[in-house]
């Protein structure tokens, strides 16, 4: 059998032997299996940019299986990848949702074809989604084990690249990307090496491959292992006889192969060569000369010809060779043994760039010299003038690196999300920090009953008044709030409290700032963004990403994976998808017609990116949570990608807060339509995230709901009587309750709304003379009056869901929706919810229908005194028994006492069988 060294080709377990087909063999032109098995690996590695070794498919220990296919074959196999128990169907969710539009179905098919092409293009460069989303492992600044720091960034429009900073006195020529030393590849990636400086009196390392431990086992120091002794031990202990051979010339292998094919006195000219037998005949002749030596430790190989175009690459091994190879440990341990410790490194070298050193990247372009903050920088600070930023090399000593204490929590049931902004989370008129948020706000969130915290404005942004949505540096936490380690501590403490941590991710647009952000990064107008009008948001002055570019996809996918890997983030809310899904940025009149989702204004490339992002996140991080914020409600947001959907876990129903705001500001309360309210609340309940009010309502120049409903500005001055405060708080409570109980498994509350914060949010800007008066939270109101009552009610709603899993009980069954009486009644599992929106009329015996006969116990009543109510319902009325009188189309009914502007929740505790 043929054999080759293990380090040239790692064997894979064989499939059952299959007879070769008699067809034109793709082996024509080669006579030795080794040359055929090595060529594709070399070709694939050459097609990738400078990156780490491509991860080969790991072999299961349960038994042999076929070697993983090349990227083209993998692309074809994704057609059969299971998704939600079914094969790939580009229009699968249309049947489920009952949509039968031919034009939209064809659009989905065309999008699926484009998705396959994009996958193939991505895999041709980065092998798979894991490799394509791990750019942060190479790009940016990283400490290399061979006493140096490597820097890499993407700037295809630049002619020259160097690093400038404190470490080289901001010299543009000292540390540059050198041609011929992987300095610049064909894809526009620049590579700069910062060599550590040898201390005075120290001798250089004896071996160029000498490595040091900077973090792992940093305290071990030099163990005194000699390299020659190490290589001798490796040859004696690891390699079998004949596995390692030395070469005197690069042509030695070629000469031996030629001699093996044609003999020692082979032909020297084409005339002497004569007719060459076909590949199959040559292979069989060669095979007959090989001896089957089962005692040999070298792996044996064979080639299975299935007649496919690329089956030449399906090299398999015999079972015995594979098992023998699997039992052998990797030789990496020998090289690890030679590494020296951090102490030895510090003693011999001065770091090329130290912890907290400031730096920027310098480009020479066709338009002149440019200085930019690196796109992959992980920590960015503004300079003294506040006009330009610089990156900070974040490499704390190993004893100061933050050590994680808690694992990711497992949340059962529905999501109860507490949305917040770190900068405005304090009671003082200033920018609060990660440390203050960790110590003051996280315990409050846990006490309030929420199981997830969603933080906006985490990514670095230059303009504080943008609330963090004009991102400048995608891999850096906002330096206004603290250091990367401060944010890690925040996430870790939240996990310790059982809270998931989600962040708002803004991949729909980016800041147009050129000195800090990505705009004109390399001097060209089309590096990360579209050129021309399409590259600019029509109204917000931001830049629009070029989603059809593989390197832009690499940047965005890596950014998602970075936050999950580095900071252990549990999920993302994708902000303002309508800005990226349409060339008009969502600023167009939508009628809801299906053709509006497949016309010429739809950005197919943006849809493909969202599909790839969700596939990558859920494949590499199965417990991740993704939420779509799309004002146009694109069809299939939460459907599996294998069925034509985009793959999100939840979608935010932006219509609900707008509906409440419209009713409060424009419709007299007595004229509210219960049917219209319920239509918005349950129009599409599947995977729906509901909320009464998020940051948009209180930040975008409008009043908060508390200002509108409670009119707290007047309440605090004592000019409003208690009756008006009671009516306003009663309305606030039932709006909260009905929004929460109709959600599709997820509910969101913006910071302060749980206790009816009396003021809106207004960030410092020129219009308010950069005041922080409205950029803080009045936490002292938690124990005062109406705010205390509303907080108690909100807390009990969260507790009810935690104990009873109310919003995880399946779909709603609306039995009663009366516009005249302004009463709504529906069931969800064993729970009955009854709402009386009538501001004036209470009902003593109001009949509502129920399907199940039995006894219903009152478990929540908005009119209780601890919630600021009047307690009109007596304890004797807490248990209700059904009668067989039909009502609302149900066989049974209940007679309930309903106070005006009140709501009640009943639970079926005993079933009566008749």
BELCOR-V774005 format. One record per residue. N is the residue number from 0. SS is DSSP state (H for helix, E for strand, - for the rest). OMEGA is omega in degrees with one decimal (NA if undefined). D_LAST is the distance of its C-alpha to the last C-alpha in whole Angstrom. Layout:
N,SS,OMEGA,D_LAST
N,SS,OMEGA,D_LAST
//
This chain:
0,-,179.3,79
1,E,178.7,80
2,-,176.3,79
3,-,-178.1,80
4,-,-177.8,79
5,-,-175.7,76
6,-,177.1,76
7,-,-176.7,77
8,-,178.2,74
9,-,-177.0,71
10,-,175.5,70
11,-,-177.7,66
12,-,-174.7,64
13,-,169.4,65
14,-,173.1,62
15,-,-176.6,63
16,-,179.5,66
17,-,179.9,66
18,-,179.6,69
19,-,177.1,71
20,-,178.4,71
21,-,178.6,75
22,-,179.2,75
23,-,-174.7,77
24,-,175.1,77
25,-,-180.0,76
26,-,-176.3,79
27,-,179.7,82
28,-,177.1,84
29,-,-175.7,83
30,-,-176.5,84
31,-,-177.7,83
32,H,-176.5,79
33,H,179.3,79
34,H,179.4,81
35,H,-176.9,78
36,H,-178.0,75
37,H,-173.7,77
38,H,-176.6,77
39,H,-179.9,74
40,H,179.0,73
41,H,-178.4,76
42,H,-179.0,76
43,H,178.9,72
44,H,179.7,74
45,H,-179.3,76
46,H,179.8,74
47,-,174.2,72
48,-,-179.0,74
49,-,-176.8,75
50,-,178.5,72
51,-,-176.7,71
52,-,179.6,71
53,-,-176.7,68
54,-,176.8,65
55,-,-176.8,65
56,-,-178.3,62
57,-,-176.2,61
58,-,179.4,60
59,-,179.2,58
60,-,-178.4,58
61,-,179.8,56
62,-,-177.2,59
63,-,174.0,61
64,-,-174.3,60
65,-,178.2,62
66,-,-178.5,64
67,-,-174.7,62
68,-,174.1,63
69,-,-176.9,66
70,H,-177.8,64
71,H,178.7,64
72,H,177.6,62
73,H,178.5,60
74,H,-179.0,59
75,H,-177.3,59
76,H,178.0,56
77,H,176.9,54
78,H,-177.1,53
79,H,-179.9,51
80,-,-176.1,50
81,-,175.6,46
82,E,-176.2,44
83,-,174.1,40
84,-,-178.5,40
85,E,179.0,42
86,-,-176.7,46
87,-,175.4,48
88,-,-174.9,47
89,-,-179.4,49
90,-,-174.0,46
91,H,-175.1,43
92,H,178.3,41
93,H,177.4,42
94,H,179.8,40
95,H,-177.1,37
96,H,177.2,37
97,-,177.9,38
98,-,-176.4,42
99,-,179.5,44
100,-,-175.3,47
101,H,-177.9,50
102,H,179.6,53
103,H,177.2,51
104,H,177.9,50
105,H,176.1,53
106,H,179.1,54
107,H,178.0,52
108,H,178.1,53
109,H,178.5,57
110,H,179.1,56
111,H,176.4,54
112,H,177.8,58
113,H,177.9,59
114,H,178.1,57
115,H,177.5,59
116,H,179.7,62
117,H,176.6,62
118,H,-179.9,60
119,H,178.4,63
120,H,179.6,66
121,H,-178.5,64
122,H,177.3,64
123,H,-179.9,68
124,H,-170.4,68
125,H,173.0,66
126,-,-179.7,65
127,-,-177.3,61
128,H,178.7,59
129,H,179.0,59
130,H,-178.6,63
131,H,180.0,63
132,-,-179.4,61
133,-,179.6,63
134,H,-179.2,66
135,H,177.4,66
136,H,-179.5,67
137,-,-175.0,70
138,-,-171.5,71
139,E,-176.4,72
140,E,-176.0,74
141,E,175.5,73
142,E,178.0,75
143,E,-177.1,77
144,-,-178.1,77
145,-,175.2,81
146,-,176.2,82
147,E,174.7,81
148,E,179.3,79
149,E,177.0,78
150,E,-179.6,77
151,E,176.6,75
152,E,-175.7,74
153,E,178.1,74
154,-,-174.6,76
155,-,-177.8,78
156,-,-177.7,80
157,-,176.9,82
158,-,-176.1,85
159,E,-177.3,86
160,E,174.3,83
161,E,176.6,84
162,E,177.2,83
163,E,-179.8,84
164,E,-179.5,83
165,H,-173.1,84
166,H,179.0,85
167,H,179.4,88
168,-,174.5,89
169,-,177.6,87
170,-,-176.9,90
171,-,-176.2,89
172,-,-172.9,91
173,-,-177.6,90
174,-,-177.0,87
175,E,175.7,86
176,-,-174.0,84
177,-,174.9,87
178,-,-179.7,88
179,-,177.9,88
180,-,-177.0,86
181,-,-175.6,82
182,-,-174.8,83
183,E,179.7,82
184,-,-174.6,80
185,-,-177.8,79
186,-,177.4,76
187,-,178.7,77
188,E,-179.0,76
189,E,-175.4,79
190,E,-179.0,79
191,E,179.0,81
192,E,174.8,82
193,E,-177.8,83
194,E,172.9,85
195,-,-176.9,85
196,E,-180.0,89
197,E,179.8,91
198,-,-178.7,92
199,-,179.7,96
200,-,-179.4,97
201,-,177.7,94
202,-,177.3,95
203,-,177.6,93
204,-,-178.1,90
205,-,-176.9,92
206,-,-177.0,89
207,-,-178.2,88
208,-,178.8,84
209,-,-177.8,84
210,-,-179.3,81
211,E,173.2,79
212,-,179.9,76
213,-,-176.7,75
214,-,-179.2,72
215,-,179.8,71
216,-,-175.1,73
217,-,-174.1,75
218,-,-175.8,76
219,-,-179.4,78
220,-,-176.8,81
221,-,178.9,83
222,-,172.2,83
223,-,179.6,87
224,-,178.4,86
225,-,-175.4,88
226,H,-179.1,87
227,H,177.7,90
228,H,179.4,88
229,H,-180.0,85
230,H,177.7,86
231,H,178.5,87
232,H,179.6,84
233,H,179.8,82
234,H,-177.3,84
235,H,-171.9,85
236,H,-171.6,81
237,-,-173.8,79
238,-,173.9,81
239,-,178.2,81
240,-,178.7,85
241,-,-178.6,85
242,-,-178.1,82
243,-,177.1,85
244,-,178.9,88
245,-,179.2,90
246,-,177.7,91
247,-,-177.7,95
248,-,178.7,94
249,-,-178.9,91
250,-,-176.2,93
251,H,-179.8,93
252,H,179.4,89
253,H,-179.8,90
254,H,178.4,94
255,H,178.4,92
256,H,178.8,89
257,H,179.2,92
258,H,178.9,94
259,H,-178.4,91
260,H,-169.8,91
261,H,179.2,95
262,-,-177.1,96
263,-,180.0,99
264,-,-175.6,101
265,-,-179.3,99
266,-,-179.3,100
267,-,-179.8,101
268,-,179.0,101
269,H,179.5,99
270,H,178.3,101
271,H,-176.8,101
272,H,-179.7,98
273,-,-177.5,97
274,-,-179.6,94
275,-,177.0,91
276,-,179.1,88
277,-,-172.5,85
278,H,-177.5,82
279,H,178.4,81
280,H,178.8,84
281,H,-179.9,85
282,H,179.9,82
283,H,177.6,82
284,H,178.3,86
285,H,-178.3,85
286,H,-178.4,82
287,H,-179.4,84
288,-,-177.0,86
289,-,178.8,84
290,-,179.2,83
291,-,-178.3,80
292,-,-177.8,80
293,-,-179.5,77
294,-,-178.7,79
295,-,178.7,80
296,-,-179.5,77
297,-,-179.5,78
298,-,177.5,75
299,-,-173.1,75
300,E,173.1,74
301,E,-179.4,73
302,E,178.0,73
303,-,-179.3,70
304,-,178.8,71
305,-,178.8,68
306,-,178.9,70
307,-,-173.7,68
308,-,-174.8,70
309,-,-177.0,70
310,H,175.3,69
311,H,-176.3,72
312,H,-179.0,71
313,-,178.9,68
314,E,-179.4,70
315,E,-179.6,69
316,E,175.0,70
317,-,-172.8,70
318,H,-176.9,67
319,H,179.6,70
320,H,-178.9,71
321,H,-179.4,68
322,H,178.9,67
323,H,178.6,70
324,H,-179.9,70
325,H,-177.5,67
326,-,-176.3,68
327,-,178.5,71
328,-,180.0,70
329,-,-179.5,72
330,-,-177.7,75
331,H,-177.0,74
332,H,179.6,74
333,H,-178.9,78
334,H,176.9,78
335,H,-178.6,76
336,H,-177.9,78
337,H,-177.7,81
338,-,175.2,80
339,E,-175.1,81
340,-,-179.2,79
341,H,179.8,79
342,H,178.8,82
343,H,179.1,84
344,H,-179.7,83
345,H,-179.4,84
346,H,-174.2,87
347,H,-169.8,89
348,E,167.5,87
349,E,-177.3,87
350,-,179.0,83
351,-,176.2,84
352,-,-173.6,81
353,-,176.4,80
354,-,179.1,77
355,-,173.5,76
356,-,178.8,79
357,E,179.0,79
358,E,172.7,79
359,E,177.8,79
360,E,-175.5,80
361,E,178.4,83
362,E,166.6,83
363,E,-175.6,86
364,E,179.0,85
365,-,179.5,87
366,-,178.6,86
367,E,-176.8,88
368,E,178.7,87
369,E,170.3,83
370,E,-176.2,81
371,E,168.6,78
372,-,-177.5,75
373,-,-176.5,74
374,-,-176.8,71
375,-,179.6,69
376,-,-176.7,70
377,-,177.2,68
378,-,-174.4,69
379,E,178.6,71
380,E,174.6,73
381,E,178.0,75
382,-,-172.5,78
383,-,-177.5,80
384,-,179.6,81
385,-,-178.2,77
386,-,-177.3,78
387,-,-179.7,78
388,E,174.5,75
389,E,177.0,76
390,E,178.1,74
391,E,177.4,74
392,-,-176.2,75
393,-,-179.9,72
394,-,-178.3,73
395,-,175.2,72
396,-,-175.1,74
397,-,179.3,71
398,-,179.0,71
399,-,179.4,70
400,-,-178.5,68
401,-,-179.5,64
402,-,-177.2,62
403,-,-178.3,58
404,-,-173.6,56
405,-,175.1,53
406,-,178.2,51
407,-,179.7,48
408,-,175.3,45
409,-,-178.4,42
410,-,178.4,39
411,-,178.4,36
412,-,-172.9,33
413,-,175.8,35
414,E,173.7,38
415,E,-167.6,39
416,E,175.7,43
417,E,-178.4,45
418,E,-175.8,48
419,E,175.7,51
420,E,-173.7,55
421,H,-173.7,57
422,H,-177.5,60
423,H,-173.0,58
424,-,-179.5,56
425,-,178.8,59
426,-,178.2,59
427,-,-178.7,63
428,-,-179.9,65
429,-,175.3,66
430,-,179.9,64
431,-,-174.4,62
432,-,174.7,62
433,H,-178.1,60
434,H,178.2,61
435,H,178.2,60
436,H,-178.9,57
437,H,-174.9,56
438,H,-173.2,57
439,H,-170.8,55
440,H,-178.4,53
441,H,176.5,51
442,H,177.4,50
443,H,180.0,48
444,H,178.4,46
445,H,180.0,45
446,H,-178.9,44
447,H,174.6,42
448,-,179.4,40
449,-,-179.2,41
450,-,177.2,41
451,E,176.8,44
452,E,178.4,47
453,E,-173.8,49
454,E,176.4,52
455,E,176.6,54
456,-,-179.4,58
457,-,-177.9,59
458,E,-175.7,61
459,E,179.7,65
460,E,-176.9,66
461,-,-174.6,69
462,-,-179.0,67
463,H,-178.5,65
464,H,178.1,64
465,H,179.6,63
466,-,179.2,60
467,-,-176.2,61
468,-,173.4,60
469,-,-172.3,63
470,E,176.5,64
471,E,-176.3,67
472,E,-167.5,67
473,E,-178.3,64
474,E,-175.9,64
475,E,171.1,65
476,E,-177.9,63
477,-,-177.8,64
478,-,177.5,67
479,-,-173.0,66
480,-,179.9,64
481,-,-176.4,65
482,-,174.6,66
483,H,179.3,64
484,H,176.0,64
485,H,178.9,63
486,H,176.2,60
487,H,178.2,59
488,H,177.5,59
489,H,-179.1,56
490,H,-178.0,54
491,H,178.9,54
492,H,176.4,53
493,H,176.9,50
494,H,177.6,49
495,H,177.2,50
496,-,-179.2,47
497,-,-177.4,45
498,-,169.1,45
499,E,179.0,46
500,E,176.8,49
501,E,175.9,49
502,E,171.8,52
503,E,178.9,53
504,E,-175.5,55
505,-,175.1,57
506,-,-179.5,58
507,-,176.2,58
508,-,-179.0,62
509,E,178.8,64
510,-,178.4,67
511,-,-179.9,70
512,-,-176.3,72
513,-,-175.2,75
514,-,-176.2,76
515,-,-172.7,73
516,-,-174.1,71
517,-,-177.7,71
518,-,-178.0,72
519,-,-172.0,76
520,-,-179.8,75
521,-,-179.2,78
522,-,178.2,80
523,-,-176.2,78
524,-,-174.8,76
525,-,178.1,73
526,-,177.8,73
527,-,-170.0,69
528,E,174.8,69
529,-,173.9,69
530,-,178.7,72
531,H,-176.1,73
532,H,-177.7,70
533,H,-179.7,68
534,H,-178.4,68
535,E,174.8,68
536,-,-172.2,65
537,-,-172.8,65
538,-,-171.0,64
539,-,178.9,64
540,-,-179.8,67
541,-,-179.1,66
542,E,-176.5,67
543,-,-175.9,64
544,E,178.4,64
545,-,-171.0,66
546,-,179.3,62
547,-,-179.4,64
548,-,-176.9,67
549,H,-178.5,66
550,H,173.6,68
551,H,175.2,66
552,H,177.5,63
553,H,179.1,64
554,H,-175.1,64
555,H,178.8,61
556,H,178.0,59
557,H,178.9,61
558,H,177.1,61
559,H,-178.1,57
560,H,179.8,57
561,H,-176.8,60
562,H,178.3,57
563,H,-175.2,55
564,H,-174.0,58
565,H,-173.9,60
566,H,176.9,58
567,-,176.1,54
568,-,-175.5,52
569,-,179.7,49
570,E,-177.3,48
571,E,162.8,50
572,E,-179.0,49
573,E,-170.4,51
574,-,168.7,53
575,-,179.6,53
576,H,-179.5,53
577,H,178.4,54
578,H,-176.2,57
579,H,-175.3,58
580,H,-175.7,56
581,E,178.6,58
582,-,174.4,61
583,-,175.5,61
584,-,177.8,59
585,-,179.5,56
586,-,178.7,58
587,-,-179.7,57
588,-,178.3,55
589,-,178.1,52
590,-,-176.6,50
591,-,178.5,47
592,-,-174.0,48
593,H,-179.1,48
594,H,178.6,52
595,H,179.6,53
596,H,-179.5,52
597,-,-179.2,54
598,-,-174.2,57
599,-,-178.7,60
600,-,-178.9,60
601,E,179.0,57
602,-,-177.9,59
603,H,-179.6,58
604,H,177.4,60
605,H,176.7,57
606,H,179.6,54
607,H,177.6,56
608,H,-179.7,57
609,H,176.8,53
610,H,179.1,52
611,H,180.0,54
612,H,179.7,54
613,H,177.0,50
614,H,-179.8,51
615,H,-176.9,53
616,H,-176.7,51
617,H,176.8,48
618,H,-178.3,50
619,H,-177.8,53
620,-,-171.3,50
621,-,-176.8,47
622,-,-177.1,45
623,-,179.3,47
624,E,177.1,45
625,E,-177.8,46
626,E,-180.0,45
627,E,173.8,47
628,-,-175.9,48
629,-,-178.0,49
630,-,-178.8,49
631,-,178.9,49
632,-,-178.4,45
633,-,-177.7,47
634,-,176.0,45
635,-,-178.5,44
636,-,-175.5,44
637,-,175.7,42
638,-,179.6,42
639,-,179.8,43
640,H,178.1,47
641,H,179.2,47
642,H,177.4,45
643,-,-179.7,47
644,-,-179.8,46
645,-,170.0,48
646,-,178.9,46
647,-,177.1,45
648,-,179.7,42
649,E,172.5,41
650,E,-177.1,42
651,E,179.1,43
652,-,-177.8,42
653,H,-179.0,45
654,H,-175.2,43
655,H,178.2,41
656,H,177.4,44
657,H,178.1,46
658,H,178.8,43
659,H,-179.5,42
660,H,179.8,46
661,H,179.7,47
662,H,-176.9,44
663,H,-174.2,46
664,H,-169.9,49
665,H,-174.6,49
666,-,174.3,46
667,-,-171.3,45
668,H,-179.2,42
669,H,-178.1,41
670,H,178.8,41
671,-,179.1,39
672,-,179.5,37
673,H,-179.3,34
674,H,178.7,33
675,H,178.0,37
676,H,-178.9,36
677,H,178.8,33
678,H,178.4,35
679,H,-175.0,37
680,H,-173.6,35
681,H,-178.2,33
682,-,176.9,35
683,-,-171.2,35
684,-,-172.8,33
685,-,178.0,34
686,-,-174.7,36
687,E,171.6,37
688,E,-177.6,39
689,E,173.7,39
690,-,177.2,41
691,-,-174.5,41
692,-,171.4,45
693,-,-174.8,47
694,H,-177.3,51
695,H,-176.2,52
696,H,-175.3,51
697,H,-178.4,53
698,H,-170.5,56
699,-,174.7,57
700,-,-179.7,58
701,-,179.0,55
702,-,172.9,54
703,-,179.7,51
704,H,179.3,48
705,H,177.4,48
706,H,-177.2,51
707,H,-173.2,50
708,H,-174.7,47
709,-,-176.9,48
710,-,-169.5,52
711,H,177.9,52
712,H,178.1,56
713,H,-178.1,56
714,H,-176.8,53
715,-,-179.5,56
716,-,177.7,59
717,-,-177.6,57
718,-,179.9,57
719,-,-177.7,53
720,-,-176.6,51
721,H,-178.9,48
722,H,179.2,46
723,H,176.7,47
724,H,179.4,47
725,H,-179.3,43
726,H,-179.1,42
727,H,179.9,44
728,H,177.5,42
729,H,178.0,39
730,H,-180.0,39
731,H,-177.7,40
732,H,-177.5,37
733,H,173.7,35
734,H,177.4,37
735,H,-174.1,37
736,H,-177.3,33
737,H,176.5,32
738,H,-179.0,35
739,H,-173.1,34
740,H,176.4,30
741,-,-177.6,31
742,-,-178.9,33
743,-,178.0,33
744,-,179.2,34
745,E,-179.3,37
746,E,-177.3,38
747,E,177.3,42
748,E,178.1,43
749,E,-175.0,47
750,-,179.6,49
751,-,-179.0,49
752,H,179.0,46
753,H,175.1,44
754,H,176.6,46
755,-,179.9,47
756,-,-169.1,50
757,-,-174.5,52
758,-,173.8,55
759,-,177.1,55
760,-,177.4,57
761,-,-177.9,60
762,-,178.6,62
763,-,178.3,66
764,-,-175.5,68
765,H,-177.2,71
766,H,177.8,69
767,H,177.9,68
768,-,176.0,72
769,-,-179.6,70
770,-,176.1,68
771,-,-175.1,65
772,-,-179.4,64
773,-,179.0,61
774,-,178.2,61
775,-,-179.0,59
776,-,-177.5,56
777,-,-176.0,56
778,H,-179.1,54
779,H,-179.9,55
780,H,-177.6,52
781,H,-176.3,49
782,H,-174.8,50
783,-,166.1,50
784,H,-174.0,48
785,H,179.5,46
786,H,177.0,47
787,H,-179.0,46
788,H,-179.0,42
789,H,177.1,42
790,H,176.6,43
791,H,179.6,40
792,H,179.5,37
793,H,-179.8,38
794,H,179.9,39
795,H,174.3,35
796,H,178.9,34
797,H,179.0,35
798,H,177.8,34
799,H,-179.6,31
800,H,179.5,31
801,H,-176.6,33
802,H,-172.1,30
803,H,-178.5,27
804,-,-173.3,29
805,H,-174.3,27
806,H,176.3,30
807,H,-173.4,29
808,-,179.6,25
809,-,-174.5,26
810,-,179.6,26
811,-,173.4,25
812,E,-176.6,23
813,E,-179.2,24
814,E,-168.3,22
815,E,177.7,24
816,E,-170.8,28
817,E,178.7,30
818,-,-177.3,33
819,-,-179.6,34
820,-,-179.4,32
821,-,-179.4,33
822,E,177.7,29
823,E,177.2,28
824,E,175.9,24
825,E,178.3,23
826,E,176.0,21
827,E,-172.2,22
828,-,179.6,20
829,-,-174.3,18
830,E,176.3,21
831,E,-179.4,21
832,E,-179.0,24
833,E,-177.4,25
834,E,174.3,29
835,E,-179.3,31
836,-,-177.4,34
837,-,-175.9,35
838,-,-172.4,39
839,-,-168.3,39
840,-,169.2,35
841,-,179.4,33
842,E,-178.9,29
843,E,179.9,28
844,E,-178.7,24
845,E,-174.4,24
846,E,174.9,21
847,E,-178.1,20
848,E,174.8,17
849,E,-179.3,15
850,-,-173.0,13
851,-,176.5,11
852,-,179.5,8
853,E,-179.3,10
854,E,-178.0,13
855,E,-178.5,16
856,E,177.7,20
857,E,-179.5,23
858,E,176.7,26
859,E,-178.0,28
860,E,-177.4,30
861,-,-176.1,33
862,-,178.9,34
863,-,-175.5,34
864,H,-179.6,38
865,H,175.2,39
866,H,-178.3,38
867,-,178.2,41
868,-,-176.3,38
869,-,176.0,38
870,-,-177.4,35
871,-,-178.7,33
872,-,-178.3,30
873,-,-178.9,29
874,H,178.8,28
875,H,-179.2,25
876,H,-177.4,24
877,-,179.2,23
878,E,-178.8,20
879,E,178.2,17
880,E,-176.1,14
881,-,170.6,12
882,E,-178.4,11
883,-,176.8,10
884,-,-177.8,13
885,-,177.2,15
886,E,177.1,18
887,-,179.6,20
888,-,-179.7,18
889,E,-177.6,15
890,-,-178.0,12
891,E,-178.4,11
892,E,176.2,14
893,E,172.8,16
894,E,-173.0,19
895,E,173.8,22
896,E,-175.5,26
897,E,173.3,28
898,-,177.9,32
899,-,-178.6,34
900,-,-179.5,35
901,E,178.4,32
902,E,-178.7,30
903,E,176.9,27
904,E,179.0,25
905,E,176.3,21
906,E,177.1,20
907,E,-175.8,16
908,E,179.5,16
909,E,-178.9,13
910,E,178.1,10
911,-,177.7,6
912,-,-177.7,4
913,-,NA,0
//
